[in-house]
Amino acid sequence: MTKINKNYLELQGSYLFSTIAKKVKAFTEANPEKKIIRLGIGDVTRPLTPTIISSLHSAVDEMANKETFRGYAPDLGYEFLRSAIAANDYKMRGCDIEADEIFVSDGAKCDSGNIQEIFGEDNVIAVCDPVYPVYVDSNVMAGRSGKAIEGTGKYSNIIYMPCTKENGFAPECPTEVPDIIYLCFPNNPTGATITKTELQKWVDYANEHDSVIIYDAAYEAYIKDEDVPHSIYECDNAKTCAIELRSFSKNAGFTGVRLGFTVIPKELVRDGVSLHTLWARRHSTKYNGAPYIIQRAGEAVYSDAGKEEIKGLVGYYMTNASYILKGLKDAGYEVYGGVNAPYIWLKTPNNMTSWEFFDHLLETANVVGTPGAGFGPNGEGYFRLTAFGDYNDTVEAISRIQKM
Ligand SMILES: Cc1ncc(COP(=O)(O)O)c(C=O)c1O
């Protein structure tokens, strides 16, 4: 008889965004005349920029000719893209990362879920609380989480690192030492960042304890402040303890196009084995490479015109972020994030729970956001709005919230 992977039965509830979608669907069916504004999910709304579009078109044309047609892409990514990434995202920031330490993929969500596969099942992971749910759920599926602890939203074998307003939503290094530490800055959901000095403490801690940091920098393009690092490899000795995840989704609007990459330095060794080698093996066995057409579009992101256009996209969303931040502050809300990140993290008013505020916002202002509790116990009492909406919709949403 076929057996299922019983770890899946440990997953708690349905995925956050499907619960939201169900609630919004029910509200829309009951109130078809109301115009809903969605500032919930982290999807972009601006179209791809002209330079990206023209690179996509010419790559499509190449596929129509026998001489320029491409079949399977190299498993680890085309050299032209890996070199562009190494030069622009790393060398230009003083990080010594080579093209062959970059593994091109179809996005950071898959990589953040898949990367745990190269680690033993008995590793203890640490996550921020609140956290991007994929890190936890993918470890539950792998059998690394232990049992769900009834009524807490937590698992017995996971170390939770509280991110509260008292610590600026940046966790302390835990006293119980984890084997794998997930960090994400600029943070989803809180919009918090940490300085290079603070990140260096994590790198030193990981090196001292032989832990590995999985550093999700999907939102690095939103960093404005000089003292906030774009890459963990800006810190000394990060190459012996850190893996970095990146995405083209939030900077270049590739959420539907799909492109990302993972960096594993060759110096990163655990249990006497190179993690670079393990990931290369995993990638070449289970992955057949991101499409050529999309990798050409990724290359175009690093052209001079591409860089300018991407600045424009990020600027558009950050205008929204500033508008939300100011509008909510003016309305008396306690708000965080939104400066180096496209996420605004607000304290729910009148001691409402996150889901109570979700319902209140949906029913009163017809605005959809994301309940903080969906990201972990310490998200309770908070709520996430995103800056990825249309500017006019964002203005309208804030005006409705101000009238609530
Ligand atoms: C922290 C974080 N990492 C990764 C992703 C997913 O990125 P991608 O679109 O490249 O899969 C998201 C998307 O919301 C995210 O918030």
The ligand as a Gaussian input file, in Angstrom:
#p B3LYP/6-31G(d) Opt

LIG

0 1
 C       10.937000      36.896000       1.758000
 C       10.530000      36.398000       0.430000
 N       11.323000      35.545000      -0.215000
 C       10.987000      35.059000      -1.411000
 C        9.796000      35.435000      -2.032000
 C        9.421000      34.836000      -3.347000
 O       10.213000      35.289000      -4.360000
 P       10.047000      34.685000      -5.839000
 O        8.941000      35.434000      -6.512000
 O       11.383000      34.926000      -6.461000
 O        9.735000      33.241000      -5.728000
 C        8.957000      36.320000      -1.395000
 C        7.681000      36.682000      -2.036000
 O        6.757000      37.216000      -1.516000
 C        9.323000      36.810000      -0.143000
 O        8.549000      37.663000       0.512000

